[in-house]
Amino acid sequence: RERERERERGFLFKRRVFVHTRAHARRKRENAMETSSYDKSQIFWALCYGLAYLVFAATTVISNKHLITNTNFHSAIFVSSLGSWFGWIVSLGMVWSKRTTLVHNLTLKEWTVSVLPIGLATACSLAAANVAYFYLSLAFIQVLKAFAPVITFGVLIAFGLDRHNTKILVALCVIVCGSLIACYGEMHFTLMGLLCMLIAEVSEAMRSVGIQLLLVNRKMGLIEGMYYFCPATLIFLTFLTAIFEGQNLFSREHVQVMHEYWYLFCISAGLGFLVTLSGLGVVQNAGATLFKAMSQIKNACIILFAVVAYGETLTWMEVVGYGLAVAGFAMFNVAKNRDMEEVRMQKGIREETLGKEGEGTITTPLLGDPSSRDRG
């Protein structure tokens, strides 16, 4: 009998640990999913930063395209670093003048572990996107960016920050089919250009998710975020510039272009700073998924501009493929919003039930909840 009682006690203890472990994992997953969802209380700032991002991002793409291809300045990676240099100088001035207070004093180890990988992703995204201008048309590059939500959502799933269902998967399949149709219809398709865009989109997805986690978890301000992000990005962009463009960067032809079109470099640097600032605002207030929604609108505007101003042509297959991808993204947003509403309803019902059952008692989980330490 004593042995049976010991077995029962051991079984009950293991079951309790298993139940608490699953509950803790579910709470952690739902708290993480909240960082990738749209918070209605921040709708005003989300719209403000979203509109600013649309204007500045579209203008930056057109400005960089003109600077790289129309002025014979072939250092695309160096051009992509101008915005980061400008942003770092501004953030340093704000911090040193005491106009911005650093809430988080990151140590070198924390900066290396948390921020440096984001800098690598940002550098790869900026450099690859600018290099793609040498191989693909401006309009087709924006068409390829319709595939970005699939990559971003895949990264969220990989990091356990989101979940999927049948409707979401169907919408993603529609986006994939539309992107494949658009690629098949492109007349000037190159594998090198496609590889550059693939690197840019994967890196941008990693960057958006990393910034979202860091800004939400640490409650970091925008200028403070740039104070830490920009140096990490510049380390890798400077390294890439030295390897691929170091010999030709200060050639006689490039120096002449810098002297003649100095105002274009200043405009590119200022716009790059504004894009980074507004992009951080969108991710902080709306999440990485809505950030991609803003990007889709921006891409459509740039496609229209490229066709009208540069005379670029799109085949009917490209138009149909891009339209199908945009329709798939709309389906994805509808399915995602419904899924998040279900999560909130289930969470509210469970909290209400636990509140009634645990009234007058204090319970402590066997496994510590990180969120409880933050609240304490």
WOWO-V407359 format. One record per residue. SS is DSSP state (H for helix, E for strand, - for the rest). NEAR is the number of other ideal C-beta (glycine too) atoms within 12 Angstrom. D_LAST is the distance of its C-alpha to the last C-alpha in Angstrom with 2 decimals. Layout:
BEGIN
ss=(SS:SS)
near=(NEAR:NEAR)
d_last=(D_LAST:D_LAST)
END
This chain:
BEGIN
ss=(-:H:H:H:H:H:H:H:H:H:H:H:H:H:H:H:H:H:H:H:H:H:H:H:H:H:H:H:H:H:H:H:H:H:-:-:-:-:-:H:H:H:H:H:H:H:H:H:H:H:H:H:H:H:H:H:H:H:H:H:H:H:H:H:H:H:H:H:H:-:-:-:-:-:-:H:H:H:H:H:-:H:H:H:H:H:H:H:H:H:H:H:H:H:H:H:-:-:-:-:-:-:-:-:-:-:-:H:H:H:H:H:H:H:H:H:H:H:H:H:H:H:H:H:H:H:H:H:H:H:H:H:H:H:-:-:-:H:H:H:H:H:H:H:H:H:H:H:H:H:H:H:H:H:H:H:H:H:-:-:-:-:-:-:-:H:H:H:H:H:H:H:H:H:H:H:H:H:H:H:H:H:H:H:H:-:-:-:-:-:H:H:H:H:H:H:H:H:H:H:H:H:H:H:H:H:H:H:H:H:H:H:H:H:H:H:H:H:-:-:-:H:H:H:H:H:H:H:H:H:H:H:H:H:H:H:H:H:H:H:H:H:H:H:-:-:-:-:-:-:-:H:H:H:H:H:H:H:H:H:-:H:H:H:H:H:H:H:H:H:H:H:H:H:H:H:H:H:H:H:H:H:H:H:H:H:-:H:H:H:H:H:H:H:H:H:H:H:H:H:H:H:H:H:H:H:H:H:H:-:-:-:-:-:-:H:H:H:H:H:H:H:H:H:H:H:H:H:H:H:H:H:H:H:H:H:H:H:H:H:H:H:H:H:H:H:H:H:H:H:H:H:H:H:H:H:H:-:-:-:-:-:-:-:-:-:-:-:-:H:H:H:H:H:H:-)
near=(7:8:9:10:11:12:13:14:14:14:14:14:15:15:15:18:17:16:17:21:19:17:21:22:19:22:27:23:24:31:26:28:34:24:36:38:36:31:21:17:11:22:15:15:22:29:22:20:33:34:21:29:39:30:23:31:38:32:26:39:40:34:37:42:35:28:37:36:27:19:27:19:37:25:37:36:40:38:44:46:40:41:43:40:31:30:39:33:23:28:33:23:18:24:24:15:12:9:16:21:16:22:18:21:15:24:12:14:10:16:23:18:16:26:37:26:26:41:39:28:33:46:38:33:43:45:39:38:44:45:35:38:38:26:27:38:32:42:39:41:46:42:45:44:43:48:43:45:44:36:36:43:38:27:31:36:25:16:24:21:33:35:26:24:19:14:21:32:23:19:34:35:22:30:41:28:25:37:40:28:27:41:32:20:26:33:19:22:25:21:14:18:28:28:19:31:40:29:29:37:36:28:34:38:41:32:42:43:38:40:41:42:32:35:37:30:21:26:15:33:26:34:30:30:44:46:36:41:44:41:31:36:43:36:26:34:39:27:21:32:31:19:15:23:28:17:13:21:26:18:17:12:17:27:16:15:27:26:15:16:23:18:17:27:31:19:25:41:32:25:35:43:34:31:42:45:37:39:45:42:36:41:45:37:34:40:41:44:44:39:41:43:34:42:43:38:28:35:36:28:26:37:36:22:24:30:24:16:17:22:12:27:20:31:24:16:23:36:26:22:32:40:28:29:40:35:22:36:40:23:26:39:31:19:31:37:24:20:30:30:17:20:27:21:15:19:22:15:14:19:16:14:13:17:14:12:12:14:11:8:10:7:16:11:24:18:19:16:23:17:18:16:9:13:8:8)
d_last=(44.43:41.98:41.81:41.26:38.43:36.80:37.25:35.71:32.69:32.31:32.78:30.21:27.63:28.40:28.26:24.85:23.55:25.37:24.01:20.34:21.08:22.73:20.04:17.40:19.96:20.66:17.09:16.84:20.31:19.70:16.61:18.89:21.74:20.00:20.28:24.00:24.68:25.81:23.52:25.87:23.83:24.68:28.35:29.83:28.38:28.99:32.62:33.08:31.90:33.80:37.04:36.72:36.21:39.29:41.49:40.47:40.28:43.70:45.26:43.88:45.32:48.71:48.72:47.94:50.51:53.13:52.32:52.47:55.46:57.58:57.67:58.36:55.17:54.23:51.09:48.62:45.72:46.21:46.14:42.83:41.28:42.33:39.36:36.90:38.88:38.85:35.12:34.32:36.69:35.18:31.57:32.75:34.56:31.60:29.34:32.10:33.13:29.60:29.72:26.67:23.75:22.13:18.38:18.19:20.57:21.33:23.15:26.46:25.15:22.27:24.87:27.38:25.25:23.44:25.95:29.34:29.73:29.14:31.81:34.18:33.77:34.32:37.37:38.94:38.43:39.99:42.81:43.84:43.84:46.12:48.42:48.92:50.87:53.72:54.14:53.20:53.90:51.27:51.54:51.24:48.14:46.41:47.74:46.17:42.77:42.82:41.84:38.53:36.40:37.50:36.35:33.00:32.29:33.47:31.04:28.13:29.37:29.81:26.20:24.98:23.76:26.25:28.67:32.34:34.89:38.66:38.81:36.65:38.81:41.97:40.88:40.15:43.57:45.20:43.65:44.92:48.39:48.63:47.71:50.30:52.95:52.29:52.61:55.83:57.28:56.69:60.02:58.77:56.25:55.48:53.40:52.20:50.87:49.16:47.56:46.25:44.72:43.16:41.53:40.38:38.86:37.03:35.68:34.65:32.76:30.90:30.22:28.91:26.50:25.28:24.83:23.06:20.46:20.02:19.98:17.63:15.05:15.18:16.03:19.16:21.98:25.53:27.28:24.59:24.91:28.68:28.39:26.98:28.79:32.29:33.06:32.09:34.43:37.19:37.31:38.40:40.53:42.40:42.98:44.32:46.47:48.00:48.89:50.26:51.39:51.87:55.66:56.25:53.49:55.64:58.99:61.60:61.09:57.31:57.69:60.21:57.85:55.06:57.54:58.95:55.80:53.30:51.97:50.99:48.80:47.14:46.62:45.18:42.72:41.60:41.30:39.38:36.79:36.56:36.29:33.41:31.57:32.23:31.51:28.03:27.55:28.77:26.55:23.42:24.28:26.26:25.77:28.31:30.42:31.17:31.84:34.61:35.92:36.40:38.12:40.56:41.71:42.11:44.16:46.49:47.17:48.00:50.31:52.20:52.51:53.74:56.39:57.60:57.39:58.01:60.25:58.33:59.28:57.33:59.15:58.90:57.16:54.44:54.02:53.87:51.41:49.10:49.35:48.52:45.43:44.24:44.91:42.90:39.96:40.24:40.28:37.19:35.26:36.40:35.49:32.05:31.24:32.40:30.40:27.15:28.05:28.55:25.15:23.48:25.73:25.05:21.29:21.70:24.15:22.07:18.99:21.53:23.19:20.16:19.24:22.79:23.06:19.87:20.44:20.13:18.63:15.36:15.44:13.82:15.10:17.41:16.11:12.46:11.15:10.04:8.66:6.20:5.06:5.41:3.81:0.00)
END
